[in-house]
């Protein structure tokens, strides 16, 4: 019993068990809530990444437009705008690819697009440097053409001036079109002019024309490289724009999938909440009802007077460490106490019955003694009455004897003898009176005892 009480004291009660189940339910609900929160967070992250990709795509479209203007006109301000737009697009792409990579979205395409954006920026940087080089060679070419024209005018050679003019036209066309055929045509014209100047023994003009040819060759090579960068930038731009479209589609698909998963997760959370609430209430209600039925059955046995029977279910409930265990153990203690009390009352009743029989026996004996004493008392009264008559007679005899004594002294001896006999008679009377007093006293005592016994 002490062990059971210790279990009930140190264990969890019904309220504690309900609280423990509530805690586990809340932990499970918290887990589902965290999962739903993470799903919503992933959805927000995908949405943000999709927005970043759209912004990067807008920046890249501006890069494409500004880049075309740069390749067409070679404006330095336009080139700086292109680089700024590329930096913004690169930053947005890096953030989007990093977030999508964490979500395992476009894990292959994202890094490729990011590398392509970086390569595109490097290509524009190289194209900008090459464009500066091209402009320097163009300036050098036109400066040498002007010098050649001045020398031809100074020499007054119309043929040389014609060759230089034709070379100027071809070089200008080549620097505008950047076509290899135009550069080759300009070089061919300069070669003829250089050959003519050499034939005319005009070495300064020939050297200047040679320098001009070298400058045009550099310009042609730089222009060809610039064209390569332009073509490469267009190719990279096309891949980047297509990659943005692919990333956006992947992000859109992931966003849709996450939205569906989040919706199902929330529905599952609501279903779990409903199920847990129903299961918990139903389980607790059934458990409490079964335990209450056991307690009521045991109380019914006690109410019916059966204090010895212990139901098996009651024994199982008494081993619990909750409030129901305490109630059942208290019920068992009450049942044992009632059984002990009834046993004590039965034993006391049996003792009272025995005492009553003994008292009745004593009362009968006292009644018989009282009746015997009453008979003896009646006999004593009769004896006393008889003795009283004898005493009166003896008194008369004494008076008569005294008279006789006075009358006759002679009969004194006889009188003395008669007096002596009278004295003996008086002693007998006194003895009889003492016996009567003793009998009366005993009679009073017996009457008193009989009254007390009754």
Protein Blocks (a to p, Z undefined) as FASTA:
>chain_A
ZZmmmmmmmmccfklmmmmmmmmmmmmmmmmmmmmmmmmmmmmmmmmmmmmmmmmmmmmm
mmmmmmmmmmmnopaklmmmmmmmmmmmmmmmmmmmmmmmmnopaklmmmmmmmmmmmmm
mmmmmmmmmmmmmmmmmmmmmmmmmmmmmmmmmnopaklmmmmmmmmmmmmmmmmnopak
lmmmmmmmmmmmmmmmmmnopaklmmmmmmmmmmmmmmmmmmmmmmmmmmmmmmmmmmmm
mmmmmmmmmmmmmmmmmmmmmmmmmmmmmmmmmmmmmmmmmmmmmmmmmmmmmmmmmmmm
mmnopakbccfklmmmmmpcbfklmmmmmmmmmmmmmmmmmmmmmmmmmmmmmmmmmmmm
mmmmmmmmmmmmmmmmmmmmmmmmmmmmmmmmmmmmmmmmmmmmmmmmklmmmmmmmmmm
mmmmmmmmmmmmmmmmmmmmmmmmmmmmmmmmZZ
